[in-house]
Amino acid sequence: MTATLPGDAPLDEPIALQRPTRRQRLRAVLGADRKAQVGLAVLAVFAVAGIFGALIAPYDPNAMAFDMLTAPSWAHPLGTDDLGRDLLSRIIVGTQVSLFVGVSTVGIALVVGVTLGLLAGYLGGWLDDIIMRYVDLQWAFPNIIIAVYLVAVFGNGLTNVIAAVSLAFVDDFARVSRSMVLSIREEQYVAAARTVGVSDFRIMWRHILPNATAPIIVQATVSVSYAILAEASLSFLGLGVESSTPTWGLILSDARSFVSRAWWLGIFPGLAIMLTVLSINFIGDALRDYFDVRETAG
Amino acid sequence: MSGRAQAGQAPAGQVQAGRGGEALVELRQLRKYFPVRGGILFGRTVSQVKAVDGVSLSIGRSETLGLVGESGCGKSTIGRCLLKLEAPSAGQVIFDGQDIAGLDRSATKALRRRVQAVFQDPYSSLNPRMTVAEIVGEPLLVHGVEPGAAGRRRRAGQLLELCGLSARLIDRYPHEMSGGQRQRVGIARALALRPDFVVCDEAVSALDVSIQAQIVRLLEDLRAELGLTYLFIGHDLSVVRHISHRVAVMYLGHLVEVADTDSLFDDPRHPYTQALLSAVPVPDPEVERHRPRRIVEGEIPSPMNPPPGCVFHTRCPLADEVCRRQVPALEPLGAGRAVACFKAGPAAVPA
């Protein structure tokens, strides 16, 4: 071997970085994206409400009073429910569980589902058969039925609700990521990585996953809204988190008999769910731009 | 499957490395069959695509062997077997005296340092989410050659300059570069581990003609400078002629002719080679209009159901009864040439 390959000669000067760092790029993406800023601001407000809930709430969320079903007023900015409980306080206190369930279930489902999808799609063979037959099985049942079944078997409580809802969403992520993997693994850069001697794990992590992010992010932002609603449905069936803890879903389902007389009971918790979902969608769009280097190349 | 493949083995016409040196790479009766699965529930193998069907070939050190043939003739499959991206159905791939099929995990990783590839499409052979520094530095990282990020960056810069690119392109993403620049990045990645052998699988086919010339020159310079050995797979005969020392011609999974570049192009012996060469247009329109051409009739048969006897007999103007029944072996004709044809004796009719 001749002595002209790099490494034989003394190393040159370091080459200065020719592009913005990841953090600078994230900042640039967010700085240019108004909708993402609004989303972050709204989520920040909800996060404060979630963390300090009981301290901020003007009333005890479970304290009943005689002024039942009163319309929004100075005393009760969002009105009261059928038991005279202050709706604003209930929504503020409910933020914690609703947001936590919505985000954590999707987080867990995403990690588990994408891992399964990557393994099934990349390694194939019997592992693919087993994983995908399970996913098909789960696909045959509506997510909410699975969650109801699991909570019914394992009992109520925050942990069980989160576990049940996460599991119910795993198949969506497995399916989306597997289909991406199947097309990406045929790309020449994957063959090139194998030729270079890159391990299977690193190929999945560095070569396949980064090129599969867009549909996974879309799936995640959609799933957050379904997860919040799934928690609501469980609460509605009496299978949610304990009934002393108000959640957005619980407030909404409690309101069902009274919405014709008290519009605020339906509007405000619904608005909270909608604002959360919208914000997460905005942030999801910005994240997709950030991950897509072609969009933000400068 | 392998047992069946062995059963129909033709006598091996082993072709020695043309340039006198010992062989670095050797294919022995290489076969690669792809199963065609059918059935509703459990994919049963209903038939096989015989992509490569008994190819024996050797490549000497510092030699460039051109491998040509129509698309679908199995030339890229040979490249993938050499790169250990596909496991042969039967036969052996010998690299530097070792059968690469028998290597364990760590020996395979060691092999990867010595055998590299430049791929066809510079638009899909680079990961769009990685910068040039990450792409060229990855081989150095995964083999532990250069564990530090700063050192990898410097080496990546040097490799870019070796391949005729400015080191300032190091933080570009692939979509920010031209096709020629991308292909140079692909070459830099292939050279990062100082390989001995590089498979160039249609390495210039996707580029503009003017860029092709630059990349071919770069590959030639690198070969001379670094003592590389190339398998240059292509279908553009003028490019293959330019870069290769020897050329092997494939048809439907079989090798039909191997010879030194000049003798192959000046005096092709196999009727398929003659037809292939006569299909190359001549730039001078006057010559083009009057030159004799040998045109092959019909379609290339399906590799799922190749014809018996000589695979070329269905389209060969010289074919007779023998060709339809017997498989011609690749017979040496002297001067490093070998032809698989009953009709191509030493005194074959010149084309």
Contacts between the chains, C-beta under 8 A, distances in Angstrom:
chain1	res1	chain2	res2	distance
A	1	B	194	6.3
A	1	B	226	7.0
A	1	B	227	6.5
A	2	B	225	6.2
A	2	B	226	6.0
A	2	B	227	6.4
A	4	B	162	7.5
A	4	B	225	5.5
A	4	B	226	6.8
A	5	B	162	7.3
A	5	B	191	7.2
A	5	B	194	5.3
A	5	B	226	6.5
A	6	B	154	8.0
A	6	B	155	4.8
A	6	B	158	3.3
A	6	B	159	5.4
A	6	B	162	6.5
A	7	B	145	7.7
A	7	B	146	7.7
A	7	B	155	5.9
A	7	B	158	7.6
A	9	B	158	7.4
A	11	B	151	7.0
A	11	B	154	4.7
A	11	B	155	7.5
A	11	B	158	7.7
A	12	B	154	5.9
A	12	B	157	6.8
A	12	B	158	6.6
A	12	B	167	8.0
A	14	B	150	6.0
A	14	B	153	6.8
A	14	B	154	6.1
A	15	B	153	6.1
A	15	B	154	6.9
A	15	B	157	4.8
A	15	B	167	5.3
A	15	B	168	7.2
A	15	B	170	5.6
A	17	B	171	6.2
A	18	B	168	5.9
A	18	B	169	7.9
A	18	B	170	6.3
A	18	B	171	3.7
A	18	B	172	7.4
A	19	B	131	7.4
A	19	B	171	4.2
A	19	B	172	7.7
A	187	B	124	5.4
A	188	B	119	4.6
A	188	B	120	7.2
A	188	B	121	5.8
A	188	B	124	4.5
A	188	B	125	4.0
A	189	B	124	6.5
A	189	B	125	5.6
A	189	B	126	5.7
A	189	B	127	4.4
A	191	B	80	7.8
A	191	B	83	7.9
A	191	B	85	5.8
A	191	B	117	7.8
A	191	B	119	6.9
A	191	B	125	7.9
A	192	B	117	6.8
A	192	B	119	5.9
A	192	B	125	5.4
A	192	B	126	7.8
A	192	B	186	7.4
A	192	B	189	6.9
A	193	B	127	7.6
A	193	B	138	7.2
A	194	B	83	8.0
A	194	B	85	6.1
A	195	B	83	5.1
A	195	B	85	6.8
A	195	B	112	6.7
A	195	B	115	7.6
A	195	B	116	6.3
A	195	B	117	4.8
A	196	B	112	6.4
A	196	B	116	7.3
A	196	B	138	6.3
A	196	B	139	4.5
A	196	B	142	6.7
A	196	B	189	6.9
A	196	B	192	7.9
A	196	B	193	7.3
A	197	B	108	7.8
A	197	B	109	5.1
A	197	B	112	3.4
A	197	B	113	7.1
A	197	B	139	7.0
A	197	B	142	5.7
A	197	B	143	6.2
A	197	B	193	8.0
A	198	B	138	6.5
A	198	B	142	5.2
A	199	B	142	6.9
A	202	B	142	6.8
A	206	B	127	7.7
A	206	B	130	7.4
A	206	B	138	7.9
A	207	B	127	5.4
A	207	B	130	8.0
A	210	B	127	7.7
A	210	B	129	4.1
A	210	B	130	7.9
A	211	B	127	7.2
A	211	B	128	6.8
A	211	B	129	5.8
A	291	B	129	7.7
A	293	B	128	6.9
A	293	B	129	6.0
A	293	B	173	4.9
A	293	B	175	7.6
A	294	B	128	6.9
A	294	B	173	7.4
A	294	B	175	5.2
A	297	B	173	6.2
A	297	B	175	6.9
A	297	B	176	5.9
